[in-house]
């Protein structure tokens, strides 16, 4: 049996007012007792202080101890002390993804099919508007299905307040702003911005649709490849290879960028370009951070000429 002292890091935790406490792990030794075991023991005594809310560190340390680390590896001795912090209410990553992608799926058809509510009158929709509606609906339907059946998340939850921040990006950027701009009379069939221009040329629109379809299928392929690298229930990481990965570490981000670039280029909408710039910047920040993580973790085994997100560039 292993005994560990657990105390609150900083101010008292309202959900666990009985801290400090002694955690006794029956049938465990320092070599096989994990941080997850400690969290489970805390949650058993304080059910409202569930595992995902707990941040475990060594005493007087700010470095988080992963759930799968054993007490021996963490440097905890028999009778040693750990600190726990309340991370606040949590929500699953899957729930956040489903909510944020649902916004555009609701907003776009409402604005498209009920123009009187938003523009004061009917809109004779152009071919371009019909294609953009199809692009957006198929893209976010794909996102929802990937969330349910493809993605494996390295972390189970995130702070509950993140659901509002993450949803705002999609509900406002690719939802309300994009839909209100593109389904307006400016892009209607009778508009001088559309009539007699390349934006009403079926060949131009269908060429864009072909590139968009390529980017969506490619994005799906890379997500499936990433899923295959991580067995269910594990945090195992491996060097991704194959489709797109031989050029960049995160081709899924590149193909996402390409799909939205098509919509921005076809429409010329300020809303589309602004969303493209913001989302591309965020994806590039993520790509650089994760790319450096790959290089640090795999060292000389990681391909030296592989870029982060944009082939041959960066």
N, C-alpha and C positions, 0 to 999 in steps of 0.2 A: 504493500500500500504506500502511496505517495501523499504527503501532506504539504500544501502550499498556502501561504498567507496571501490574501487578496484584499487590497484597499482601494479606495476611490482616488483617482488621479485628480487633484485639484479640489473643487468644491464638492460637497456631498451630493450623491445621486438620489433624486427623489424616488425613483423606482426601486432603489436598493438601500434603504435607510439603515439596514442592519450591518452594512460594511463598516469596518473590515470584518472579514470572515476567514475561517480556515476551510479550505477545500480538500477533502479527502477522496482520493481516487483509488478505490478498492481494486485489487487485482492488477494494478499498474505499477510499473517501474519508471524511473526517469527516462530510460531508453525508449519506452513505447508510449508513454503518456504524452498527449499533444495539447496544444493550446485550445483546440476544439473541445477536448475533454474538459478543460477548465471552464470554458464558456458554457458548456452543457450543464455543469454542476452549478454554476451561478444562476442560469436560467431555471433550473429545477427548483431552486430556493426562491427565486424572484421571477415568476412566470412572465410578468409584464416587461421584464428586462431581457428580451429575447436575444438570441445569439447575434443577429445582424446589427443590433444596436450597440454591441460591445466592441470596444477597441482595447486590446490587451497589449501592454508594454512592460518592459522591465522597470523596476522601481527607479524613479528619477530619470527615465529615458522617454523620448518622444517617438522612437522608432517602433512602428507597428510590427507585432509578431504574427506571422501568417498562421492560419488554422492548422495546417499540416505539419508545422514544426514541432519536434519533440522538446520536452523540457530540458533534456540534456544538451541538445543542439543550441537551444536558446540561452544556455548558461545558467539555468535555474537549479539550485541544489535542494536537497531535502530540507523542508522547513523554510525555503527561500520565499521571497515576496515578489508578487506581480501587482501591477496597477491596472485598473480598468476605468475607461471613460465612456460616458453615454454619448453616442453619436446622434441621438434624437430619432424621431420617427423615420422609418425606412419604407421604401416601396421597391418592388422588384423591377429590374431592368426590362423584363419582358412587358410588364404593365405599362411602363413609361413609353416604350417603343410603340405599343399598340395604340395608346392614346394620342401620341404626337402624330402618327401617320393617319389616324382616323380623321383628323381635322380637315385636311385638303380633300379627302374623299367625300366629305359632307359639303364643304364650302363651294367647291367648283360646280357641281351640278345645280346647286341652289341658285347661284348667280347666273349660270348659263341658261337654265330653263325658266327662270322668273325675272327677266330683265326689267319689267315694269317696277318691281320693288326697289331697284337700284339705280335705274337710269330714267325712270319716268315714262317709259314707252317701250314698245317692242324693238327687237334687234333682229334683222335678217342676217343670220350667221353666215360667215364666209367659210370657205373650205379650210382656211388656216385655223380659224377658231375651232372647227370640228376636230381637226387633227390635234390641236393643243389639248383639248378636253380629253381625247383618247390617250394622249401621252401621259397626262397627269394621273388619270384614273388607273391606267395600267401600271404606272410606276409605283404608286402607293399601294395598290392591291398586291403587287409583288412584294413590297416591303412588309406588309402585314403577314403574308404567307411565309416569308423568310423568317420573320420573328417567331412564328409558331412552329415551323418545321425545320429550319436550317441553322439559325444562329445558336451558338453555345457561348454563354457569357462567363468571363473569368471571375466576375463578382456577382453575387446573387442580388444585391440591392444597392440602392443609392439613396441619399437624403430625400425625404418626401417633397421638399420644396423644389427639387430639381424638375419635377414633372411640369411645373408651371413655366420655368425658364426654357426647358427643352421644347415644350409644346408651342410656346410663343414663336420660336424660330420657324416652325412649320405652319402653324395655324395662321400666322400673320404674313410671313415672308412668301412661302410657296402656296399659301392658302388665300387669304383675303386680298392682299395687295396684288398678287399675280392674277387672280381670277377677275377682280374688279377692273384691272387694267386691260386684260386681253379680251374679255367678253363684252367690252363696251362698244358703242356704235363706231368708235374710231377704227376698230378692226372688223366692222361689219362688211357685208358684201357690197353695199352701196357706197362705202366710204372712199374718197379719193386717195386715201393712204393705202387702200387695198386694190381697188378697181383699176385695171390696166397696168398694174405693177408686177414685179417679180413675186410679190407676196400672194398673188392670185394665180400663179403659174403652177399647174399640177406637177410638172416635172421637177420644179424647184422644191416644192413641198414634199413630194415623194422621195426625192433624193435625201432631204433632211430626215425624213421618216426612216429611211434605210440605215442611216448613220445612227439615229436614235435607237433603233431596234438592235443594231449590233452592240451598242454600248450597254443596253439593258441585259441582253443575253450574256455578254461578257462579264458584267458585274455579277450576275447570278452564278456563272461558272466559277469565278474567283471565290465567292462566298462558300460554295460547296467544297472547293479545295481546302479552304481554311477550316471548315467543319471537320474534314477528314483528318486533319493534323491533330485534333484534340479529342481524345476519347471522352465519351460521356462521363460526367462527374469528376473530371480531372482538370488540372491546370497545366498539364504538360504542354510544352512548346517545342516546335521543330522548325527547321528552315523550310519555308514554302518554296516550291519549284514548279516549273511548268507554265501554263497559260498566263502570260503577262508578268509572272513573278521573276522571270529571268532578266527582265529589264528594270523593274521597280519593285520595291518591297511591298507596296500597297496599290496594286492595279485596280482593286475594287474602288478606291477613291478616285483614281484617274478616270475610270469608266463612268463613275457617277458625275464627275466634272463634265465629261464629254456629252452625256445625255442632256444636262441642263444648258450646256453651251449651244446645242442644237436649237432648243426652245428660244433662247435669247437671240440667236442669230436669225432665226426664221421670222420672229415677231418684231425685233428691234425695241421691245418694250423696256422702259426704264426699270420697271419692277422686276422683270426677268433678269436684267443685267445686274441690278443691285443684289438680288438673291444669289446669283451666280458668284459674284465677288465675295460676299460674306461667307457663303458655304464653302467655297474653294479655299479661302484663307483658313477657315477652321479645320478643314480636312488636311491642309498642308501642315499646319501646326501639329496635328495629331500624327501625321505621317513622319515628320522629322523626329518627333519624340520617340515614337515606336521604332523607327529605323535605327536610331542611336542605341536603343535598348537591344535590338537584334545584334548589332555589332559588338556591344559590350558582352552580351551573353554567349555568343557563338565564336567570338574572336576571329582567328584566321580562317575558320571554316566558312565564315559568311562571305559571299561573293563581293569582292572589292569594288567592282565596276557597276554594281547595282545601285540605282538612284532611289530616292525615297518615294516619289509620287509621279513625276513627269519624266518619261523616257528620255535619256541622254542629257537631261537638263538639271533636274534637282529632285 
